[in-house]
Amino acid sequence: MKNFLLFAFVLMVDLIKNCYSINNEQIIENCKSINFFKQKVDNFNYDSNQQNFFQHRYIIYDKYFKGKGSPIMFCTGYEADIVDLCHENFFAWQLSEKLGALVVFAEHRYFGESLPFGNQSHTYPYHNYLNLDQVLKDYANIIKFIKSNVNNAENSPVIAFGGSYGGILAAYMRYKYPNIVRGALAASAPIYLTAGLAPSTLFFQDVTNDFDKESGCVPLVRKAFDAMENAAKQGDYKLLSAKFKLCNPISDAAGYKHLLLWMRNAFTIMAMVDYPYPASFLGDLPAWPVKYACQQLVNDTAKGVDILTSFKNLAGILYNDTSSCFDIYEQFIECADPTSCGLGNDAKSWDYQACTELNTVQETNGVTDMFPVISYNEELREEYCLKTWGVKVRKEWPSIQFWGKHIKTATNIVFSNGLLDPWHNGGPLTNLSDSLVAVLIEDGAHHLDLRGSDPNDPQSVKVARYMEIEQIIKWIEEAKNEPCDKF
């Protein structure tokens, strides 16, 4: 016990002092080495005459791997391209160097370029193979393949890493395949919220709480939304189009609603990515974007800039393209997930999942949050999903399939949450057992801990990483003391 605690402490000191050779440039280069695994489209079809396969992308890096007994850091792909996943998990790269680990990144089926049916993947009936059971079995297949084909990896303990949806999947891998995954670091993983077990106003209330930390900010945001509402009630869409410099002027209530959603999304992303340094995750944003946005809004209005122009300037912090106007339909897509589906084909896949197995029914009411009333409930979700995808929502299924809040029979999972992250109240915030550990990061936004050490990191994330390292080393040491064919 004392030995691995000492090792964890030494390793954390090394990370804080930047005592590692890997850097951003090397990671970018490493992330170009993409491999392909012949994956079954349907992992649960045993009819040999009906087997179809697709090229499943993954990245593997073995420079640091010390062989027999050394761990495998397996990063569970989320709703994005594998290259983005590879870039964002700097912590896994750093740990792999220090622990002599093999590092693996697996792309999520139907995202990036792992499309089972190519351009038809998002059409009926081909989208039916996008579900969590298939995804988790994909990852299990890749892990088994790697352990069978990389020298001395057969008995290596596997640690699953993931942030946000990837964190949910990391936890689910430990639930579903504890014989394959020794432990999981589930960062910013709102497993309760996505199972439909959180109040529908929770997320946007926490977005508001982030901005409310900055003096004078929330009252001005409310004032700006009130000004938009007044213009819309008068049918003055021309004024709104001009004030927000829209490329395609709005002319009706539907266009106005999209403008509101686009504006709300700016606050959502800045709250999620409230990092202590400039970052390009989900958009090119400055350090501490919530503070930056609030100070700009307060300063603009203090200088006499009208409230709607000031509001437009705030949105420009996120939507900072170089054009002379904002294309709100290109920059935001309305979908089944009101917290954002992203853009492009990946948005289609996420939209489908938000209609089937991931419940993100969240809304704004203007009372517990700073936003206008934009209702979104199960009835509206059902209507949208049936019309868009031809699927019938099964509201209770996520909490049955993956246990809801009854997860105490699971083991070896760290649930980390930054208290600046508007998702944090959607997951476990206290220890549920000796091996289901909650790590809270007071000054952390969305999975800040997975981004790796940075000179600007707050002390709270340094402490969090030490606690995570402590658990990971414990899992690895436990594996070494068990029969080598168990994991």
C-alpha positions, 0 to 999 in steps of 0.5 A: 500500500505504501509503495503505490501511494509513494509512486502515485505521489512521485508520478504526480510531482513529475506531471506538475513539474512537466517531467515528461517528454511527450508534447503537443506536437508529438501527440498531433503527429502520433494521432495521424497513425490510424489503424483499422479493425475489421468490426462486425456491424452486428455484434449479436448476430450469429448467422454466418450468412448475414455477417457484414463488417466495417472498417473501425478506426483506432490509434495505438501507440506502443513507444512507452509500453514496457511489456508484460504486466504493464497497463493499457490505457484505453480511451473510449471514443465519444461523439467526435472524430478519433483525431479529436479524441486523441488530441484532447486526452493529454492526461492519458498520454502523460500517464502512459509515458510514466506508467510504461503503458500502451495507449489506445484510442477507439473511434465510436461507430457512426462518428468520424469515419467509422461509418458502417454503411458509408454515406447511408449510415444515417438513414433507415434501416442502417442507423439501427446498429447505432446503440450502446450495446454494439458500441461497448462490444466494439471496444471489447473486440478491439481490446481483445484483438490488441491483447492477442496481437501486441507482444506481451500485452495478453495479461495487461490490465486495461484502464478505460479513460473517457470524458463526458459521453466518453466518460459514461462509456468508460464507466459502462465498460466496467459495468458490462465487461469487468473481465476485460476492463480493470478500472475506469476513469469517468470524467464529467460523466452525467450518468444520472442525467442521461438516464433521465433521472435529473430535473429537467431544469438542472443543466441550464440552472448550472450554466446560469450559476457559472455566470452568476459568479461574475458581478453584474453579469446575469442581470445584463443577460436577462436584460438582453433576452428581454430586449430580444423578446420585446422586439419579437413581440412587436414582430421586429425581426428586421431589428434583430437580424440587423443587431445580430448581423445575421447572414440570413435575416429571420422573418418569423417566430421559428427564425427567432426561436433558432436565434434564441437557441444559438444565443443560449448555446454560446453560454452553454459552451463557454460554461462547459469549456471554462478552462484556465487557458485558451482552448480550441475544444468546441470552439476557439475560446480565451482563458476563463471564457465565462469571466471574459464574456461577462467582463466584456458585456459589463464593459460594453454596456458601461461604455454606452453600447446598446444591450443587443449589440453588446449581446451580439459581441458576447456571442462573437466570443464563441462564434468568432468566424472572420465573416461579416455576419453570423450564419446561425443555421450553420453554427447551431443545429436544433436537435433532440439534445437541447444542450447541443448536438454539434455539427455535421454528420456527427450531429446526426448520430448524436441526435439519433442517440438522444432519441433512443438511449441518451436522455438529455431532456433539459429546458429553460424557464427564466426563473431558475435560470437566466434564459427565456422560457424554452420548453422541452419535455418528454412529449416534445422529444417523442414527437420530434424523434418519431418525425425525424427518425421514426423511433419511439422513445423508451424513457425508462430503458436507459436506467434499466439497461445501465442501472440508473442510480443503483450502481453500488455493485460496480467497482473500480470507477473514479467519477471526476467532476469539475464544479464549474461544469454544468453537467456535474450535478448529473453524476455521482458527487460522493463516494458510493463505496471504497472503489466507486470514488467521486473526485471533485474539482472546485475550479474545473470545467468539463473534464479538465483533468483529462486535458493533462497538466498545464502551468495555469492549472488550478490547485484543485485539478492537481489534487484531483489528478493525484487522487485519480493516479492513486486509484489507477496504480492501485488497480494495476497493482491489484492485477499484478497480484492476481492470476494472470489469466483473470484480466 
